[in-house]
Amino acid sequence: MRRILLLLALAVATGLGAGTASAQTLERLKAGEPLRIGIRVDALPFSYIQDEKPGGFTVQLCRAVAGEIGQDAGLDRLKVQYVTVDTTERFQAVADGRIDLLCGASTATLKRRQLVDFSIPFFIDGASVLVRADGPEGFADLAGKRIGVRRSTSTADRLAATLTEVGIDAQIVPVDVHDEGISRLESGDIDAYFADRAILQFLLLERGMPMAFQLSDQYFSYEPYALALPRGDSDFRLAVDSALSRIYRSGAIDEIFDSTFGNAQRSELLNALYVISALPE
């Protein structure tokens, strides 16, 4: 538990450095312009489009953040505009000013902070591997096999690094969306699928076939998810972090979690994250 708390404290700390540019997001919002929220259409259960409406854990969280920011700014109603982004362009969309807040399932990394800033973390997960029930029994058994992974993600980088670290020669098969990966695994076109554990669990439950697959208990990484926002806009970043902290302290995060994951139990790691990230005023 002590190691987990240290990891979480580091994850929070990596999100606290302020930038130097003088961006004016809050001033633009106070002038009546909308908060432009970047959403993914294919990042279940965190961000997706269903019945032409955005939904998911992070989308709900960003709506709550927008409400808190609007109250702090003295606005009767803060306008929200949703902008769809894909995996490859999501951070550039923030850097280019097309969106103000990226609300998906994005891991905060130091490399990415060269392009964008991040809020305090809102979720923590880790990469794991999914196989068919009659498939390989352990990670070592994936030698010579085909492993699917979502392209242009930190998870893909982690898979390549893990294979190198343990000396396994396997073929990495990039896919464009998670549904493609699960479908190809089900058909036998690939032998395993590598993704963040919460996403894999949600996809299995959504498809109603958890018994057809085996999900490894092993975590191959710790992935602190955070909201990406423009670099150098310290006032906006403080507003976002303040909103998240209040959502954690008030318990509103529990309602958002339950509405997405149902009766699923939060991990000890995630519970610790919300305690540490509930910064005092």
N, C-alpha and C positions, 0 to 999 in steps of 0.2 A: 504493500500500500504506500509506503514511504517513497518508493521509486516512482510509482504512478503519480503521486502528488508533485514530485520534483519535475516530472515530465510535463505535467499540466501547467505548473508555474512557469516553466520555460516557454510553453506555447503561448501563454498569456503575455509574457514579457516581450516576445518577438513581435507582438502587435501594438506596442506602446510608443514606439519612436515617432516623433512628429516630423513632418516634412518641412520644406523651407519655402515652397512656392506660395503665392497669395491667391489661391483659387477662391471663388466666391459662391459656392453652391448654396449656402444658407440665404445669402442675399437674393439670389435668383428665385429661391422658393418663396421668400417673403414678398417678392414682387409679383407673385401669382403664377409663376411657371411651374410645371409639374415635376415631381420627383421621378426620374426615369430609371425604372427598375429593369435590369437585364435578367431574363429568365431563359432557362433551357426547356425545350419541348420534350426531352427524352432522358431526364435524369431522375427517374422514379427512385425513391419516393419523395425526393427533395424538391424537384421542380419539373413540371410537366404541363401539358395542355390537355384538358378533357372537356368534351362538349364545348369546344371553342373558348374555354375559360382556363386561366392559369391556376394551378393548384400545387400542393405539396408542402412538406414541412417548412422548407426555407421560404417559400412564397408567403405562407401564413406568417412566419416570423417577420418578414420584411414589411408586411402590412402593419403588424403591431409596432415595428420600429418607426414606420411612417407616421402612425398615430401619435407616438410619443414625441417625435420631432415637431409635428404640427402643433401640439400643445405647448411645447417649450418655446416655439416661435410666435405664439399668440395668434395662430391662424384658426379660424373657425373650421376650415376644412383644407387639408393638404391634398392637392391634386396628385394622382399617381398615373403614370403612363408606363405600360409594359412594352418592353422591346425584346424580341426573341434574338438570341445569340447561339452560335454553335460552339463546339468544343475548341476548335482551332482559333476562333476570333474573339473569344469572350474577354480575355484580359486586354487585348488591343482596343476593344470597344470602350473599355473604361479609360484607358490611356488617351484615346482620341477624343473623349468627351461625348461619345454617343450615348453612354449610360452613366448614371451617377452611382449606382449600387448594383453589384453582381450578386444575384440571389440564386445560387445553384448548389453544387456540392464541390466546392473548390478548396483544395488543401493550401493552407498558407505556407509558403516556402520562402527562404531567403532569396533564391534566384528570381522568383516571381515578384518579390518586393523591389527588384530593380526597375520594374515597370509600373506597378500599382502598390497601393497601401492596403492593409487588411485591418478589419475590426478585431476586437477580442474574439476568441473562438466561440462558436455556437454549437458545435458537435464534434465528437471525436470518435473515430472508427479506425479500422485497420484492414489491410488487404488480406484476403483469404482465397482459398481455391475450392471450386465446385466441380464434382465429377458425377457421372451417372452411378446409380447404385451398384451396377455390375462392372464399374470401371476400376482404375488404379486405386489401391488402398492407401497409399501414402505419397507424399510429395516426391520421394526418391524414385517412386515407380513411374514418374512422368518422363524419365529418360527416353529419348527417341520418340516422344509423343508430340502431338500438336496442342498448344495451349492458346486459347483465345484471350484477348484483352482489348479494352477500349483504347483506340488510338489517341495520341496527343494528350495523355493524362499522366499524372505523377505515378499512378498505379502501373502503367506500362513501363515506366522507368524502373520502378521497384521490382517488377517481375524480371526484367533483364538483369538487374543487379543481383537478385536472389539466385537466379540460375548460375550466374558466374561465381558467386560466393560458395555455393555448395557443389560446384563442378558438374552440373547436370546439362547435358547436351539435348535440348528440346527445341522444337520449332515454334516461334511466336507468331501467332496469326492475328493481326489487327482487325478489329471490327468497328463499324461506325456507330452502332447503338447496342445497348445491353440486350435488347430483345433478340437481335441478330445472334449475339453470342450464345444465349440460352437455347435458341432454336437450333443452331448448328451443333451444340453439345447434345441436345436431345436426339438429333438425327444421326449422330456419330461422325459428323464431318470434322469435329475436333474432339479431343479426349478430356479436356478440362477447360474451365473458364475462370479467369483470375479477375477479381474486382473487390471493392470494399464490402465487408461482411454484411452490413446493414442493407445494402442494395441487393445483394444476393438473397438474403432472407426475404425481403419484400417481394422480389420477383417470383420466388418459389410460391409464396403464399398467394400472390395475386393469380398465378396460373393454377393453383389448386393441386399441385403435384409434388409436395415436399418429400414423399416416400420414394419418388423415382430418382432422387439425387442424394448424394452425400456431401455435406458441407464441412470442411475441415475445421477443427477447433483451434488450429494454429493461426496466429496473427503474424504476418510477414512485415508489417509496418504499423506505425501509429500515424494516423492522418488527422491533424487538427483542421477542421473546416472553419472558414471565416468568410465574412462578406468583403469582397474586393471593392475598393473605392479609389477615387483619384489620388494620385501621389501629391503630397504637399498641401492638401486642404485640411489643415489641422483642426479648424473649427468644426467642419462637417464631421470629421472623424470623431471628435469628442462628442458630438451630438449623437452619433450612431452608437458609440460605446456606452454613453450614458443611458440611452434607450434600452440597449441589451441588458445592462446591469439591472435596471429597474424591472425588466421582464423576468429575469432570473430571481430577483429578490421577492417579487410579488407572488411567485408561483404560477404566473401566466404561462410560463414555459411548459408546465405540466399539461395544461389543456391543449396546447399546440402539439405536444408529443403524443398525447392520447388520441387526438383526432386523426393523426397520421398512422401511428403504429398500433392502435387498439390496446389490447391487454398485454402487449409485449413488455417485459421487464427491462428497465434501463440498466445498463451495465454499471458496475461500481466505478469504472473509469468515467463514464458520462455524468454520474451523480457528483463525483468529485469536481468535474469541470465546472458545473453550475455553481458549486459552492465557491470555488476559487475565483470564478469570473464575475461573481456578484459584487462588483467593486462598490465601496461606500461612496456616498455623495461627497 
